[in-house]
Amino acid sequence: MEYRELHAWDLTYQQARELQTELRKKLIFRAPERDFQIVAGADVAYDKPTQRVFAAIVTVDLGIMKVLEEACAFARGKFPYIPGLLTFREAPTLLEAWKRLSVRPEVLICDGQGYAHPRRFGLACHVGMLVDLPTIGCAKTRLIGEYESPRLRRGEFSPLREGGEQIGAVLRTQDRVKPLFISQGYKISLDQALEVVLRAARRYRLPEPVRLAHQRVSRMKREFSRNPKL
C-alpha cells in the first residue's frame, strides 16, 4: 500500500517539533457520514536493549468480525525517546508495515494519541496524513488534558479538555473497565471516531483490530528476544 512521502525523517529535535506545528495546519477533521466496516488497527512496540521497533497492522471486517489481513515490520529505531515526538521513532517502521498491506482499510485506529497531543499532532494525525486515510487516536493512558471520569456503563464518555478546548473524549468501552482516550487523527469527526471504536470493541477494552495488532507486536518482540539475530 502506498503512502505520501511528505518529509524526511532524519530530523533534529527542534526540526521535528517545527514539522508537527506546520503539518497541524493541514489537518482535516471532516469526513462524509458513512458506516466504516473495514477497520485496521496499528500498534508499535520497542525493545530498549536492542533499540528495535516492531510494528503491526491488522485489518478486520467489522460486519463479520473477521481478520482480513495482517502486516508486520521491524527495524532499528533511529530517533531518541522524547515524549511528544514518539512518531519520529515509530512511524517509519509502521509505514513499512503499511506498504505490505494489499487491502486498503476504510479507517485506521492507532494505539496512541491523535489531536490530544501537546502540539495537537500525535501519531494518528501524522500517520493519517501520510497514508491519506481517516485515522483515530486510541490511547490507553492520558498524555495531556483534564476530564471527569465517565459513568461505568459501556458507551459512556466525557470530554477531554485542555485550556478550554476539547481535544478528545474519554470512552468506556466495557462496563466497569478503565476508559480509553480517543481523539481525532485525520479526516474523521470525534463523533465518528467514538462510534468506530465502540463498534470495534465488542468484547474487550481495546478495539479488536488494535488488540490483535498489540498481540502481534508482542509476539514479535518475544521471538526477537529469543533470537536477536533474526
C-alpha positions in Angstrom: 0.0 0.0 0.0 1.4 3.4 -1.0 1.8 6.4 1.2 2.8 10.1 0.7 6.4 11.0 1.4 5.8 14.5 2.8 9.1 15.0 4.6 12.4 13.4 5.6 12.7 11.5 8.9 16.3 12.4 9.7 15.5 15.5 11.8 16.7 17.2 14.9 14.5 17.6 18.0 13.7 21.2 17.0 13.0 20.4 13.4 10.6 17.6 14.5 8.7 20.0 16.7 8.5 22.6 14.0 7.3 20.0 11.5 4.5 18.9 13.8 3.4 22.6 14.2 3.5 23.1 10.4 1.7 19.9 9.5 -1.0 20.5 12.1 -2.2 23.4 10.0 -3.2 20.9 7.3 -5.3 18.6 9.4 -8.8 17.8 8.2 -11.4 16.6 10.6 -14.4 16.5 8.2 -15.5 13.2 6.6 -18.6 12.1 4.8 -21.1 10.3 7.1 -20.5 6.6 6.4 -20.6 3.2 8.1 -16.9 2.2 8.3 -16.7 -1.6 8.0 -13.1 -2.4 7.0 -11.1 -1.2 10.0 -7.4 -1.6 10.7 -5.6 -1.4 14.0 -1.9 -0.4 14.4 0.4 -0.9 17.3 4.1 -0.4 17.8 6.5 -2.0 20.4 10.0 -1.0 21.3 12.9 -3.2 22.6 15.1 -0.9 24.6 18.2 -3.1 24.8 18.5 -3.5 21.1 16.6 -0.3 20.0 14.4 -2.4 17.7 11.0 -1.1 16.7 8.2 -3.6 16.0 5.1 -2.6 14.1 1.9 -4.5 13.1 -1.3 -3.6 11.3 -4.3 -5.9 11.5 -7.4 -5.3 9.3 -10.8 -6.6 10.4 -14.2 -6.6 8.7 -16.4 -5.4 11.5 -19.5 -6.7 9.7 -18.5 -10.3 10.3 -15.6 -9.7 12.8 -13.1 -11.5 10.5 -9.4 -10.8 10.2 -8.7 -9.9 6.5 -5.0 -9.3 6.7 -2.1 -8.5 8.9 1.2 -6.9 8.0 4.4 -6.5 10.2 7.8 -4.9 10.1 10.7 -4.3 12.4 13.8 -2.1 12.2 16.3 -0.3 14.4 14.9 2.9 15.8 16.9 6.0 14.8 15.1 8.8 16.7 15.6 9.0 20.5 12.8 8.5 23.0 11.3 12.0 23.5 7.7 12.3 24.8 5.6 14.1 22.3 7.9 13.1 19.4 7.4 9.3 19.5 6.0 9.4 16.0 9.5 10.1 14.6 10.8 6.9 16.3 7.7 4.7 15.5 6.1 5.9 12.2 8.9 4.8 9.8 8.6 1.2 10.8 4.8 1.4 10.9 4.8 2.7 7.3 6.9 -0.2 6.3 4.1 -2.5 7.6 1.6 -0.3 5.8 3.5 -0.9 2.5 2.9 -4.6 2.9 -0.9 -4.4 3.1 -2.8 -5.5 0.0 -6.3 -4.4 1.2 -6.8 -0.7 1.8 -8.8 -0.2 5.1 -11.5 2.4 5.4 -10.2 3.7 8.7 -7.1 3.1 10.8 -7.1 3.1 14.6 -3.7 3.8 16.1 -2.7 2.8 19.6 -1.5 6.2 20.5 -2.6 9.9 20.5 -4.2 11.9 17.8 -5.2 15.5 18.4 -4.9 15.0 22.2 -1.2 16.0 22.0 0.8 19.0 23.2 1.1 20.3 19.6 -2.2 18.8 18.5 -0.4 16.4 16.2 0.1 12.9 17.6 0.8 9.6 15.9 -2.7 9.2 14.5 -2.7 12.7 12.9 0.8 12.2 11.4 0.2 8.7 10.0 -3.3 9.6 8.8 -1.9 12.5 6.7 0.9 10.3 5.3 -1.5 7.4 4.2 -4.3 9.8 3.4 -6.9 7.8 5.4 -9.3 8.5 8.2 -7.4 7.8 11.4 -8.3 7.6 15.1 -6.0 8.1 18.1 -6.9 5.4 20.7 -4.6 5.6 23.8 -4.7 3.6 27.0 -3.4 6.5 29.0 -3.8 10.3 29.0 -1.0 12.4 27.7 -2.5 15.8 28.3 -5.8 17.3 29.3 -8.4 17.2 32.1 -11.6 15.2 32.3 -14.2 13.8 34.6 -14.4 10.0 34.7 -17.3 8.8 32.6 -20.0 6.7 34.1 -19.3 3.0 34.4 -21.5 1.6 31.6 -20.2 0.7 28.2 -20.6 3.6 25.7 -20.4 6.4 28.3 -17.9 9.1 27.6 -16.8 12.5 28.8 -14.9 15.4 27.2 -11.1 15.6 27.4 -10.2 19.3 27.5 -7.1 21.4 27.7 -7.2 25.2 28.1 -10.9 25.3 27.4 -10.6 23.4 24.1 -12.0 19.9 23.7 -9.2 17.8 22.4 -10.8 14.3 22.6 -13.0 12.2 24.7 -12.7 9.5 27.4 -14.7 6.5 26.4 -15.8 3.5 28.4 -15.8 0.5 26.0 -16.9 -2.1 28.5 -18.8 -2.0 31.8 -16.6 -1.1 34.7 -13.3 -1.2 32.8 -10.7 1.6 32.5 -11.7 4.0 29.8 -9.7 4.8 26.6 -8.6 8.2 25.5 -10.0 8.9 22.0 -9.1 11.7 19.7 -9.3 12.5 16.0 -6.4 11.7 13.8 -7.3 12.8 10.3 -10.3 13.0 8.0 -12.8 12.0 10.8 -15.0 13.7 13.3 -14.8 12.9 17.0 -18.3 11.5 17.0 -17.4 9.1 14.2 -14.2 8.2 16.0 -16.1 7.3 19.1 -18.7 5.3 17.1 -16.0 3.3 15.3 -14.0 2.5 18.5 -17.1 1.4 20.3 -18.3 -0.9 17.5 -14.8 -2.4 17.2 -14.5 -3.0 21.0 -17.3 -5.6 21.3 -15.8 -7.9 23.9 -12.7 -6.3 25.2 -11.4 -2.9 26.4 -9.4 -2.4 23.2 -10.9 -2.3 19.7 -10.4 -5.7 18.2 -8.0 -4.6 15.4 -5.8 -2.8 17.9 -5.9 -5.7 20.3 -4.8 -8.1 17.6 -2.1 -5.7 16.5 -0.8 -5.5 20.0 -0.7 -9.3 20.4 1.2 -9.5 17.1 3.9 -6.9 18.1 4.2 -8.6 21.5 4.9 -11.9 19.8 7.5 -10.4 17.5 9.3 -8.8 20.4 9.3 -12.1 22.4 10.6 -14.0 19.3 13.3 -11.5 18.7 14.4 -11.6 22.4 14.9 -15.3 22.0 16.9 -14.9 18.7 18.3 -11.4 18.3 20.0 -12.4 15.0 16.6 -12.5 13.3 
